[in-house]
């Protein structure tokens, strides 16, 4: 037991060290954490996934809850206002095409049921905000391009969560896959989840002032998030979707109150910096531990599955290229388009959803999880290396090959200044 506690403490310290090293190396902390897990697990043989037993499943569920709530908390509804043009168009078209093509590739090469193939497609079509955001801070590209990529990363996360959970719900109910059954499942899950989350959000944010007066008040909010998840599951809804929607409600309460709840005479508050910081730290802890756990769970010896993950990453890039070419404005420079092509790594949401699928789908789910983990590993490497090389003037053939309709150089600063990020979208 003491060794396990020491192990967790060392991992969390290393997580901070790896995060700090990103400032100099531009290497996302996801990679060294996964490599550490692989060295401890499949390579070194010191730890095995089955050692965690039921605790591993509980940890995965808690990680899912924390990730979903924090994703909802950070999601800004106002960002959709400026996304009516190229931003949301790129997000939606890219997500749909990547899901369909990757599902076909998985179906052909892994020979899994069609439903399972679409689940993998929906998981892999996500782009990781946690990986993309720090990379964008270091890249010298147009503000408009950064806005589009930031919006895409946030919205694809929501798309991926909703569609994956809907497909898992259809599979759990034993229904035959069709657009109708998936649509019904999404509506059912959303109906219960949104209804519960709206009531829970209004209730909690209206009593937040009183809660803040209690001892350990922030932890009570986390406890309430766990209640929202559990109650939604008990009454026939999807706890994950309820958690996500509850996070969106809490993070956008003032806007929601002003736009849609004007007639309700109820004083609501928003989270302060300390409360948001608590959930940010909580996500960091779960992210750090989960990616090490993920490295431990990877079957390095299964070369075919690792190669399958690499193939899917290549397919994702190839499908994304025409989407970026035709869904971004012609005034977007070729180099910016090349960066947009590179910015599609998978991350924590994909990892947690893959672990959830593995729990529900048996042996096939385990294979799917291994493939998704390989996708995350290779996609983060490619996104980091490509974005760095492109910014330094390397890989010019990408712009010539995929983005010939775009301008060779970025717009002049004076022209960019006239177009705000919202207007550009």
TORKOL-4160 file (C-alpha; in steps of 0.2 Angstrom, whole numbers, padded with zeros to 4 digits, m for minus):
425
<pt num="1" X="0000" Y="0000" Z="0000"/>
<pt num="2" X="0014" Y="0012" Z="0005"/>
<pt num="3" X="0023" Y="0008" Z="m0012"/>
<pt num="4" X="0006" Y="0012" Z="m0021"/>
<pt num="5" X="0005" Y="0029" Z="m0013"/>
<pt num="6" X="0023" Y="0033" Z="m0016"/>
<pt num="7" X="0020" Y="0028" Z="m0034"/>
<pt num="8" X="0005" Y="0040" Z="m0036"/>
<pt num="9" X="0015" Y="0054" Z="m0028"/>
<pt num="10" X="0029" Y="0052" Z="m0040"/>
<pt num="11" X="0018" Y="0051" Z="m0055"/>
<pt num="12" X="0009" Y="0068" Z="m0050"/>
<pt num="13" X="0026" Y="0076" Z="m0048"/>
<pt num="14" X="0032" Y="0070" Z="m0065"/>
<pt num="15" X="0016" Y="0076" Z="m0072"/>
<pt num="16" X="0020" Y="0094" Z="m0067"/>
<pt num="17" X="0038" Y="0092" Z="m0073"/>
<pt num="18" X="0032" Y="0086" Z="m0090"/>
<pt num="19" X="0019" Y="0100" Z="m0091"/>
<pt num="20" X="0033" Y="0112" Z="m0088"/>
<pt num="21" X="0045" Y="0105" Z="m0100"/>
<pt num="22" X="0032" Y="0108" Z="m0114"/>
<pt num="23" X="0037" Y="0126" Z="m0113"/>
<pt num="24" X="0054" Y="0122" Z="m0120"/>
<pt num="25" X="0052" Y="0106" Z="m0130"/>
<pt num="26" X="0034" Y="0108" Z="m0136"/>
<pt num="27" X="0031" Y="0090" Z="m0132"/>
<pt num="28" X="0014" Y="0088" Z="m0124"/>
<pt num="29" X="0014" Y="0080" Z="m0107"/>
<pt num="30" X="0003" Y="0066" Z="m0114"/>
<pt num="31" X="0017" Y="0057" Z="m0122"/>
<pt num="32" X="0030" Y="0055" Z="m0108"/>
<pt num="33" X="0015" Y="0050" Z="m0097"/>
<pt num="34" X="0010" Y="0036" Z="m0109"/>
<pt num="35" X="0028" Y="0031" Z="m0111"/>
<pt num="36" X="0031" Y="0030" Z="m0092"/>
<pt num="37" X="0015" Y="0019" Z="m0091"/>
<pt num="38" X="0022" Y="0008" Z="m0105"/>
<pt num="39" X="0039" Y="0006" Z="m0096"/>
<pt num="40" X="0030" Y="0001" Z="m0080"/>
<pt num="41" X="0018" Y="m0010" Z="m0088"/>
<pt num="42" X="0020" Y="m0020" Z="m0105"/>
<pt num="43" X="0039" Y="m0016" Z="m0106"/>
<pt num="44" X="0045" Y="m0018" Z="m0088"/>
<pt num="45" X="0031" Y="m0030" Z="m0082"/>
<pt num="46" X="0031" Y="m0021" Z="m0065"/>
<pt num="47" X="0012" Y="m0017" Z="m0066"/>
<pt num="48" X="m0002" Y="m0026" Z="m0075"/>
<pt num="49" X="m0020" Y="m0018" Z="m0078"/>
<pt num="50" X="m0028" Y="m0033" Z="m0069"/>
<pt num="51" X="m0020" Y="m0028" Z="m0053"/>
<pt num="52" X="m0032" Y="m0013" Z="m0052"/>
<pt num="53" X="m0047" Y="m0025" Z="m0053"/>
<pt num="54" X="m0064" Y="m0016" Z="m0049"/>
<pt num="55" X="m0054" Y="0000" Z="m0044"/>
<pt num="56" X="m0049" Y="0002" Z="m0062"/>
<pt num="57" X="m0067" Y="0003" Z="m0068"/>
<pt num="58" X="m0071" Y="0015" Z="m0054"/>
<pt num="59" X="m0056" Y="0026" Z="m0059"/>
<pt num="60" X="m0061" Y="0026" Z="m0077"/>
<pt num="61" X="m0079" Y="0032" Z="m0073"/>
<pt num="62" X="m0073" Y="0045" Z="m0061"/>
<pt num="63" X="m0061" Y="0051" Z="m0074"/>
<pt num="64" X="m0075" Y="0052" Z="m0087"/>
<pt num="65" X="m0086" Y="0062" Z="m0075"/>
<pt num="66" X="m0072" Y="0074" Z="m0071"/>
<pt num="67" X="m0067" Y="0076" Z="m0090"/>
<pt num="68" X="m0085" Y="0079" Z="m0095"/>
<pt num="69" X="m0090" Y="0091" Z="m0082"/>
<pt num="70" X="m0074" Y="0101" Z="m0084"/>
<pt num="71" X="m0077" Y="0101" Z="m0103"/>
<pt num="72" X="m0094" Y="0108" Z="m0101"/>
<pt num="73" X="m0088" Y="0120" Z="m0089"/>
<pt num="74" X="m0075" Y="0127" Z="m0101"/>
<pt num="75" X="m0087" Y="0127" Z="m0116"/>
<pt num="76" X="m0093" Y="0144" Z="m0121"/>
<pt num="77" X="m0110" Y="0145" Z="m0129"/>
<pt num="78" X="m0105" Y="0162" Z="m0136"/>
<pt num="79" X="m0092" Y="0154" Z="m0146"/>
<pt num="80" X="m0106" Y="0146" Z="m0157"/>
<pt num="81" X="m0112" Y="0163" Z="m0162"/>
<pt num="82" X="m0097" Y="0167" Z="m0172"/>
<pt num="83" X="m0096" Y="0149" Z="m0179"/>
<pt num="84" X="m0110" Y="0151" Z="m0192"/>
<pt num="85" X="m0097" Y="0151" Z="m0206"/>
<pt num="86" X="m0081" Y="0142" Z="m0209"/>
<pt num="87" X="m0078" Y="0137" Z="m0191"/>
<pt num="88" X="m0093" Y="0127" Z="m0187"/>
<pt num="89" X="m0093" Y="0121" Z="m0206"/>
<pt num="90" X="m0076" Y="0114" Z="m0204"/>
<pt num="91" X="m0080" Y="0106" Z="m0187"/>
<pt num="92" X="m0096" Y="0097" Z="m0193"/>
<pt num="93" X="m0090" Y="0092" Z="m0210"/>
<pt num="94" X="m0073" Y="0086" Z="m0204"/>
<pt num="95" X="m0081" Y="0076" Z="m0189"/>
<pt num="96" X="m0094" Y="0067" Z="m0200"/>
<pt num="97" X="m0082" Y="0062" Z="m0214"/>
<pt num="98" X="m0069" Y="0056" Z="m0202"/>
<pt num="99" X="m0081" Y="0046" Z="m0192"/>
<pt num="100" X="m0088" Y="0038" Z="m0208"/>
<pt num="101" X="m0071" Y="0034" Z="m0216"/>
<pt num="102" X="m0063" Y="0028" Z="m0201"/>
<pt num="103" X="m0078" Y="0017" Z="m0197"/>
<pt num="104" X="m0076" Y="0009" Z="m0214"/>
<pt num="105" X="m0057" Y="0006" Z="m0212"/>
<pt num="106" X="m0060" Y="m0002" Z="m0195"/>
<pt num="107" X="m0074" Y="m0013" Z="m0201"/>
<pt num="108" X="m0063" Y="m0019" Z="m0216"/>
<pt num="109" X="m0047" Y="m0022" Z="m0206"/>
<pt num="110" X="m0053" Y="m0027" Z="m0189"/>
<pt num="111" X="m0069" Y="m0036" Z="m0195"/>
<pt num="112" X="m0079" Y="m0030" Z="m0180"/>
<pt num="113" X="m0098" Y="m0027" Z="m0181"/>
<pt num="114" X="m0103" Y="m0011" Z="m0189"/>
<pt num="115" X="m0109" Y="m0003" Z="m0173"/>
<pt num="116" X="m0092" Y="m0006" Z="m0165"/>
<pt num="117" X="m0084" Y="0002" Z="m0181"/>
<pt num="118" X="m0094" Y="0017" Z="m0179"/>
<pt num="119" X="m0090" Y="0019" Z="m0161"/>
<pt num="120" X="m0071" Y="0019" Z="m0165"/>
<pt num="121" X="m0075" Y="0032" Z="m0179"/>
<pt num="122" X="m0084" Y="0043" Z="m0167"/>
<pt num="123" X="m0071" Y="0042" Z="m0154"/>
<pt num="124" X="m0056" Y="0045" Z="m0165"/>
<pt num="125" X="m0065" Y="0060" Z="m0174"/>
<pt num="126" X="m0062" Y="0070" Z="m0158"/>
<pt num="127" X="m0048" Y="0083" Z="m0157"/>
<pt num="128" X="m0040" Y="0086" Z="m0140"/>
<pt num="129" X="m0042" Y="0103" Z="m0133"/>
<pt num="130" X="m0029" Y="0099" Z="m0119"/>
<pt num="131" X="m0016" Y="0095" Z="m0133"/>
<pt num="132" X="m0021" Y="0108" Z="m0146"/>
<pt num="133" X="m0023" Y="0124" Z="m0134"/>
<pt num="134" X="m0005" Y="0124" Z="m0127"/>
<pt num="135" X="0001" Y="0121" Z="m0145"/>
<pt num="136" X="m0009" Y="0135" Z="m0152"/>
<pt num="137" X="m0001" Y="0147" Z="m0139"/>
<pt num="138" X="0016" Y="0144" Z="m0146"/>
<pt num="139" X="0012" Y="0144" Z="m0165"/>
<pt num="140" X="0013" Y="0160" Z="m0175"/>
<pt num="141" X="m0002" Y="0159" Z="m0185"/>
<pt num="142" X="m0017" Y="0171" Z="m0189"/>
<pt num="143" X="m0029" Y="0174" Z="m0174"/>
<pt num="144" X="m0043" Y="0169" Z="m0186"/>
<pt num="145" X="m0035" Y="0152" Z="m0188"/>
<pt num="146" X="m0032" Y="0150" Z="m0170"/>
<pt num="147" X="m0051" Y="0154" Z="m0166"/>
<pt num="148" X="m0057" Y="0141" Z="m0179"/>
<pt num="149" X="m0045" Y="0128" Z="m0171"/>
<pt num="150" X="m0050" Y="0131" Z="m0153"/>
<pt num="151" X="m0068" Y="0131" Z="m0158"/>
<pt num="152" X="m0066" Y="0115" Z="m0168"/>
<pt num="153" X="m0057" Y="0106" Z="m0153"/>
<pt num="154" X="m0071" Y="0111" Z="m0141"/>
<pt num="155" X="m0086" Y="0106" Z="m0152"/>
<pt num="156" X="m0079" Y="0090" Z="m0159"/>
<pt num="157" X="m0077" Y="0085" Z="m0141"/>
<pt num="158" X="m0095" Y="0087" Z="m0138"/>
<pt num="159" X="m0100" Y="0078" Z="m0155"/>
<pt num="160" X="m0088" Y="0063" Z="m0150"/>
<pt num="161" X="m0096" Y="0062" Z="m0132"/>
<pt num="162" X="m0114" Y="0063" Z="m0138"/>
<pt num="163" X="m0112" Y="0051" Z="m0153"/>
<pt num="164" X="m0101" Y="0038" Z="m0144"/>
<pt num="165" X="m0113" Y="0037" Z="m0129"/>
<pt num="166" X="m0128" Y="0036" Z="m0140"/>
<pt num="167" X="m0120" Y="0021" Z="m0150"/>
<pt num="168" X="m0115" Y="0013" Z="m0134"/>
<pt num="169" X="m0133" Y="0015" Z="m0128"/>
<pt num="170" X="m0141" Y="0008" Z="m0143"/>
<pt num="171" X="m0129" Y="m0007" Z="m0142"/>
<pt num="172" X="m0133" Y="m0010" Z="m0123"/>
<pt num="173" X="m0152" Y="m0010" Z="m0127"/>
<pt num="174" X="m0149" Y="m0024" Z="m0140"/>
<pt num="175" X="m0156" Y="m0013" Z="m0154"/>
<pt num="176" X="m0151" Y="m0015" Z="m0173"/>
<pt num="177" X="m0141" Y="0000" Z="m0179"/>
<pt num="178" X="m0149" Y="0013" Z="m0189"/>
<pt num="179" X="m0150" Y="0032" Z="m0190"/>
<pt num="180" X="m0167" Y="0031" Z="m0183"/>
<pt num="181" X="m0162" Y="0021" Z="m0167"/>
<pt num="182" X="m0146" Y="0032" Z="m0165"/>
<pt num="183" X="m0157" Y="0048" Z="m0166"/>
<pt num="184" X="m0170" Y="0041" Z="m0154"/>
<pt num="185" X="m0156" Y="0036" Z="m0142"/>
<pt num="186" X="m0148" Y="0054" Z="m0143"/>
<pt num="187" X="m0165" Y="0062" Z="m0140"/>
<pt num="188" X="m0169" Y="0050" Z="m0126"/>
<pt num="189" X="m0152" Y="0053" Z="m0117"/>
<pt num="190" X="m0153" Y="0072" Z="m0120"/>
<pt num="191" X="m0171" Y="0073" Z="m0115"/>
<pt num="192" X="m0167" Y="0065" Z="m0098"/>
<pt num="193" X="m0150" Y="0073" Z="m0096"/>
<pt num="194" X="m0155" Y="0091" Z="m0101"/>
<pt num="195" X="m0170" Y="0090" Z="m0090"/>
<pt num="196" X="m0161" Y="0084" Z="m0075"/>
<pt num="197" X="m0146" Y="0095" Z="m0078"/>
<pt num="198" X="m0156" Y="0111" Z="m0080"/>
<pt num="199" X="m0165" Y="0108" Z="m0064"/>
<pt num="200" X="m0149" Y="0103" Z="m0055"/>
<pt num="201" X="m0140" Y="0118" Z="m0062"/>
<pt num="202" X="m0153" Y="0131" Z="m0057"/>
<pt num="203" X="m0154" Y="0123" Z="m0040"/>
<pt num="204" X="m0136" Y="0122" Z="m0036"/>
<pt num="205" X="m0131" Y="0139" Z="m0043"/>
<pt num="206" X="m0146" Y="0147" Z="m0034"/>
<pt num="207" X="m0139" Y="0140" Z="m0017"/>
<pt num="208" X="m0121" Y="0143" Z="m0021"/>
<pt num="209" X="m0119" Y="0158" Z="m0010"/>
<pt num="210" X="m0125" Y="0147" Z="0005"/>
<pt num="211" X="m0114" Y="0133" Z="0000"/>
<pt num="212" X="m0099" Y="0144" Z="m0001"/>
<pt num="213" X="m0101" Y="0148" Z="0018"/>
<pt num="214" X="m0099" Y="0130" Z="0022"/>
<pt num="215" X="m0082" Y="0121" Z="0026"/>
<pt num="216" X="m0074" Y="0113" Z="0011"/>
<pt num="217" X="m0088" Y="0121" Z="m0001"/>
<pt num="218" X="m0079" Y="0117" Z="m0017"/>
<pt num="219" X="m0079" Y="0098" Z="m0014"/>
<pt num="220" X="m0097" Y="0099" Z="m0011"/>
<pt num="221" X="m0100" Y="0105" Z="m0029"/>
<pt num="222" X="m0090" Y="0089" Z="m0035"/>
<pt num="223" X="m0101" Y="0078" Z="m0024"/>
<pt num="224" X="m0116" Y="0086" Z="m0032"/>
<pt num="225" X="m0109" Y="0082" Z="m0049"/>
<pt num="226" X="m0107" Y="0064" Z="m0044"/>
<pt num="227" X="m0126" Y="0065" Z="m0038"/>
<pt num="228" X="m0131" Y="0072" Z="m0055"/>
<pt num="229" X="m0122" Y="0058" Z="m0064"/>
<pt num="230" X="m0129" Y="0044" Z="m0053"/>
<pt num="231" X="m0147" Y="0050" Z="m0052"/>
<pt num="232" X="m0147" Y="0052" Z="m0071"/>
<pt num="233" X="m0142" Y="0034" Z="m0073"/>
<pt num="234" X="m0155" Y="0028" Z="m0060"/>
<pt num="235" X="m0170" Y="0037" Z="m0069"/>
<pt num="236" X="m0165" Y="0029" Z="m0086"/>
<pt num="237" X="m0155" Y="0043" Z="m0093"/>
<pt num="238" X="m0137" Y="0044" Z="m0098"/>
<pt num="239" X="m0126" Y="0050" Z="m0083"/>
<pt num="240" X="m0112" Y="0055" Z="m0094"/>
<pt num="241" X="m0123" Y="0067" Z="m0105"/>
<pt num="242" X="m0131" Y="0074" Z="m0090"/>
<pt num="243" X="m0114" Y="0078" Z="m0082"/>
<pt num="244" X="m0108" Y="0086" Z="m0098"/>
<pt num="245" X="m0124" Y="0097" Z="m0100"/>
<pt num="246" X="m0123" Y="0101" Z="m0081"/>
<pt num="247" X="m0106" Y="0108" Z="m0084"/>
<pt num="248" X="m0112" Y="0118" Z="m0099"/>
<pt num="249" X="m0126" Y="0125" Z="m0088"/>
<pt num="250" X="m0114" Y="0130" Z="m0074"/>
<pt num="251" X="m0101" Y="0137" Z="m0085"/>
<pt num="252" X="m0114" Y="0148" Z="m0095"/>
<pt num="253" X="m0127" Y="0151" Z="m0081"/>
<pt num="254" X="m0127" Y="0170" Z="m0083"/>
<pt num="255" X="m0129" Y="0169" Z="m0102"/>
<pt num="256" X="m0143" Y="0156" Z="m0100"/>
<pt num="257" X="m0152" Y="0166" Z="m0087"/>
<pt num="258" X="m0151" Y="0182" Z="m0098"/>
<pt num="259" X="m0157" Y="0173" Z="m0114"/>
<pt num="260" X="m0169" Y="0160" Z="m0109"/>
<pt num="261" X="m0174" Y="0161" Z="m0091"/>
<pt num="262" X="m0178" Y="0180" Z="m0089"/>
<pt num="263" X="m0195" Y="0177" Z="m0082"/>
<pt num="264" X="m0189" Y="0165" Z="m0068"/>
<pt num="265" X="m0186" Y="0176" Z="m0053"/>
<pt num="266" X="m0171" Y="0167" Z="m0046"/>
<pt num="267" X="m0154" Y="0173" Z="m0041"/>
<pt num="268" X="m0141" Y="0163" Z="m0049"/>
<pt num="269" X="m0122" Y="0164" Z="m0048"/>
<pt num="270" X="m0107" Y="0159" Z="m0058"/>
<pt num="271" X="m0091" Y="0149" Z="m0052"/>
<pt num="272" X="m0077" Y="0160" Z="m0046"/>
<pt num="273" X="m0059" Y="0158" Z="m0050"/>
<pt num="274" X="m0055" Y="0147" Z="m0035"/>
<pt num="275" X="m0070" Y="0135" Z="m0040"/>
<pt num="276" X="m0064" Y="0134" Z="m0058"/>
<pt num="277" X="m0046" Y="0131" Z="m0052"/>
<pt num="278" X="m0052" Y="0117" Z="m0041"/>
<pt num="279" X="m0059" Y="0107" Z="m0056"/>
<pt num="280" X="m0044" Y="0112" Z="m0067"/>
<pt num="281" X="m0033" Y="0104" Z="m0054"/>
<pt num="282" X="m0044" Y="0089" Z="m0052"/>
<pt num="283" X="m0044" Y="0086" Z="m0071"/>
<pt num="284" X="m0025" Y="0087" Z="m0071"/>
<pt num="285" X="m0024" Y="0074" Z="m0057"/>
<pt num="286" X="m0035" Y="0062" Z="m0066"/>
<pt num="287" X="m0027" Y="0066" Z="m0083"/>
<pt num="288" X="m0010" Y="0062" Z="m0076"/>
<pt num="289" X="m0015" Y="0046" Z="m0068"/>
<pt num="290" X="m0026" Y="0040" Z="m0082"/>
<pt num="291" X="m0013" Y="0042" Z="m0096"/>
<pt num="292" X="0000" Y="0032" Z="m0086"/>
<pt num="293" X="m0014" Y="0019" Z="m0083"/>
<pt num="294" X="m0017" Y="0020" Z="m0102"/>
<pt num="295" X="0001" Y="0016" Z="m0105"/>
<pt num="296" X="0001" Y="0002" Z="m0093"/>
<pt num="297" X="m0015" Y="m0005" Z="m0102"/>
<pt num="298" X="m0007" Y="m0004" Z="m0120"/>
<pt num="299" X="m0002" Y="m0021" Z="m0127"/>
<pt num="300" X="0014" Y="m0016" Z="m0135"/>
<pt num="301" X="0017" Y="m0034" Z="m0141"/>
<pt num="302" X="0001" Y="m0033" Z="m0152"/>
<pt num="303" X="0011" Y="m0025" Z="m0167"/>
<pt num="304" X="m0004" Y="m0027" Z="m0178"/>
<pt num="305" X="m0015" Y="m0016" Z="m0167"/>
<pt num="306" X="m0001" Y="m0003" Z="m0166"/>
<pt num="307" X="0000" Y="m0002" Z="m0184"/>
<pt num="308" X="m0019" Y="m0001" Z="m0186"/>
<pt num="309" X="m0018" Y="0014" Z="m0175"/>
<pt num="310" X="m0005" Y="0022" Z="m0186"/>
<pt num="311" X="m0015" Y="0018" Z="m0201"/>
<pt num="312" X="m0030" Y="0027" Z="m0194"/>
<pt num="313" X="m0020" Y="0042" Z="m0190"/>
<pt num="314" X="m0014" Y="0043" Z="m0208"/>
<pt num="315" X="m0032" Y="0041" Z="m0214"/>
<pt num="316" X="m0038" Y="0054" Z="m0202"/>
<pt num="317" X="m0025" Y="0066" Z="m0209"/>
<pt num="318" X="m0029" Y="0062" Z="m0227"/>
<pt num="319" X="m0048" Y="0064" Z="m0224"/>
<pt num="320" X="m0045" Y="0081" Z="m0215"/>
<pt num="321" X="m0035" Y="0088" Z="m0229"/>
<pt num="322" X="m0049" Y="0091" Z="m0241"/>
<pt num="323" X="m0060" Y="0097" Z="m0227"/>
<pt num="324" X="m0048" Y="0111" Z="m0222"/>
<pt num="325" X="m0045" Y="0115" Z="m0240"/>
<pt num="326" X="m0063" Y="0118" Z="m0244"/>
<pt num="327" X="m0071" Y="0123" Z="m0227"/>
<pt num="328" X="m0058" Y="0137" Z="m0223"/>
<pt num="329" X="m0059" Y="0153" Z="m0232"/>
<pt num="330" X="m0048" Y="0156" Z="m0247"/>
<pt num="331" X="m0038" Y="0170" Z="m0239"/>
<pt num="332" X="m0032" Y="0157" Z="m0226"/>
<pt num="333" X="m0013" Y="0155" Z="m0230"/>
<pt num="334" X="m0006" Y="0138" Z="m0236"/>
<pt num="335" X="0005" Y="0138" Z="m0220"/>
<pt num="336" X="m0010" Y="0141" Z="m0209"/>
<pt num="337" X="m0020" Y="0127" Z="m0218"/>
<pt num="338" X="m0005" Y="0115" Z="m0215"/>
<pt num="339" X="m0006" Y="0119" Z="m0197"/>
<pt num="340" X="m0024" Y="0116" Z="m0197"/>
<pt num="341" X="m0021" Y="0100" Z="m0205"/>
<pt num="342" X="m0009" Y="0095" Z="m0191"/>
<pt num="343" X="m0020" Y="0100" Z="m0177"/>
<pt num="344" X="m0031" Y="0085" Z="m0175"/>
<pt num="345" X="m0023" Y="0075" Z="m0161"/>
<pt num="346" X="m0033" Y="0064" Z="m0149"/>
<pt num="347" X="m0032" Y="0065" Z="m0131"/>
<pt num="348" X="m0041" Y="0062" Z="m0114"/>
<pt num="349" X="m0059" Y="0062" Z="m0120"/>
<pt num="350" X="m0054" Y="0049" Z="m0133"/>
<pt num="351" X="m0045" Y="0039" Z="m0120"/>
<pt num="352" X="m0059" Y="0039" Z="m0107"/>
<pt num="353" X="m0072" Y="0035" Z="m0120"/>
<pt num="354" X="m0062" Y="0020" Z="m0127"/>
<pt num="355" X="m0060" Y="0013" Z="m0109"/>
<pt num="356" X="m0078" Y="0015" Z="m0107"/>
<pt num="357" X="m0081" Y="0006" Z="m0123"/>
<pt num="358" X="m0069" Y="m0008" Z="m0117"/>
<pt num="359" X="m0079" Y="m0010" Z="m0101"/>
<pt num="360" X="m0096" Y="m0013" Z="m0111"/>
<pt num="361" X="m0091" Y="m0022" Z="m0127"/>
<pt num="362" X="m0080" Y="m0037" Z="m0120"/>
<pt num="363" X="m0065" Y="m0044" Z="m0130"/>
<pt num="364" X="m0069" Y="m0033" Z="m0145"/>
<pt num="365" X="m0070" Y="m0018" Z="m0134"/>
<pt num="366" X="m0053" Y="m0022" Z="m0128"/>
<pt num="367" X="m0046" Y="m0023" Z="m0146"/>
<pt num="368" X="m0054" Y="m0006" Z="m0150"/>
<pt num="369" X="m0047" Y="0002" Z="m0134"/>
<pt num="370" X="m0029" Y="m0004" Z="m0139"/>
<pt num="371" X="m0032" Y="0003" Z="m0157"/>
<pt num="372" X="m0038" Y="0020" Z="m0150"/>
<pt num="373" X="m0024" Y="0021" Z="m0137"/>
<pt num="374" X="m0011" Y="0018" Z="m0152"/>
<pt num="375" X="m0021" Y="0032" Z="m0162"/>
<pt num="376" X="m0018" Y="0044" Z="m0147"/>
<pt num="377" X="0000" Y="0040" Z="m0146"/>
<pt num="378" X="0004" Y="0042" Z="m0164"/>
<pt num="379" X="m0008" Y="0057" Z="m0167"/>
<pt num="380" X="0000" Y="0067" Z="m0153"/>
<pt num="381" X="0017" Y="0064" Z="m0160"/>
<pt num="382" X="0012" Y="0069" Z="m0178"/>
<pt num="383" X="0003" Y="0084" Z="m0173"/>
<pt num="384" X="0018" Y="0091" Z="m0162"/>
<pt num="385" X="0031" Y="0087" Z="m0175"/>
<pt num="386" X="0021" Y="0093" Z="m0190"/>
<pt num="387" X="0015" Y="0110" Z="m0182"/>
<pt num="388" X="0033" Y="0114" Z="m0176"/>
<pt num="389" X="0041" Y="0110" Z="m0194"/>
<pt num="390" X="0027" Y="0120" Z="m0203"/>
<pt num="391" X="0030" Y="0135" Z="m0192"/>
<pt num="392" X="0048" Y="0134" Z="m0195"/>
<pt num="393" X="0045" Y="0134" Z="m0214"/>
<pt num="394" X="0047" Y="0116" Z="m0216"/>
<pt num="395" X="0036" Y="0104" Z="m0226"/>
<pt num="396" X="0031" Y="0116" Z="m0240"/>
<pt num="397" X="0025" Y="0102" Z="m0251"/>
<pt num="398" X="0010" Y="0100" Z="m0239"/>
<pt num="399" X="0003" Y="0117" Z="m0244"/>
<pt num="400" X="0007" Y="0114" Z="m0263"/>
<pt num="401" X="m0001" Y="0097" Z="m0263"/>
<pt num="402" X="m0017" Y="0100" Z="m0253"/>
<pt num="403" X="m0020" Y="0119" Z="m0252"/>
<pt num="404" X="m0016" Y="0125" Z="m0269"/>
<pt num="405" X="m0032" Y="0136" Z="m0270"/>
<pt num="406" X="m0026" Y="0146" Z="m0255"/>
<pt num="407" X="m0014" Y="0161" Z="m0254"/>
<pt num="408" X="0005" Y="0157" Z="m0252"/>
<pt num="409" X="0008" Y="0170" Z="m0238"/>
<pt num="410" X="m0003" Y="0176" Z="m0223"/>
<pt num="411" X="m0013" Y="0191" Z="m0225"/>
<pt num="412" X="m0005" Y="0207" Z="m0220"/>
<pt num="413" X="m0007" Y="0212" Z="m0202"/>
<pt num="414" X="m0018" Y="0227" Z="m0207"/>
<pt num="415" X="m0030" Y="0216" Z="m0216"/>
<pt num="416" X="m0031" Y="0204" Z="m0201"/>
<pt num="417" X="m0034" Y="0218" Z="m0189"/>
<pt num="418" X="m0050" Y="0223" Z="m0199"/>
<pt num="419" X="m0057" Y="0205" Z="m0197"/>
<pt num="420" X="m0061" Y="0200" Z="m0179"/>
<pt num="421" X="m0061" Y="0181" Z="m0176"/>
<pt num="422" X="m0080" Y="0181" Z="m0174"/>
<pt num="423" X="m0082" Y="0190" Z="m0191"/>
<pt num="424" X="m0070" Y="0179" Z="m0199"/>
<pt num="425" X="m0079" Y="0164" Z="m0194"/>
